[in-house]
Amino acid sequence: MEISKLEKEINFMNNTAKISVEITIEKEALELLKYHGLDMIPDDMIPSVLVAVGSMYKGRIKNGKIKERINSLV
């Protein structure tokens, strides 16, 4: 599991920030979930994935660049 795309967009006109994150999960990691639906991951697992990715990358994103991440938590 890794962040494969990370974008940050600041809109000064309406004082908002938008963060877009693309997370890639390998098939082997998905098999650990023991879920075999067509979409490969149940919707109720998405918050857990976000928490796990946050833990993996905590303190490793500086100046828009991703430093070395820790091993996958899945």
Buried (B, 14 or more C-beta within 10 A) or exposed (E): BBBEEBEEEEEEEEEEEEEEBEBEBEEEBBEEBEEEEEEEBEEEBEEBBEEBBEEBBEEEBEEEEEEEBEEBBB
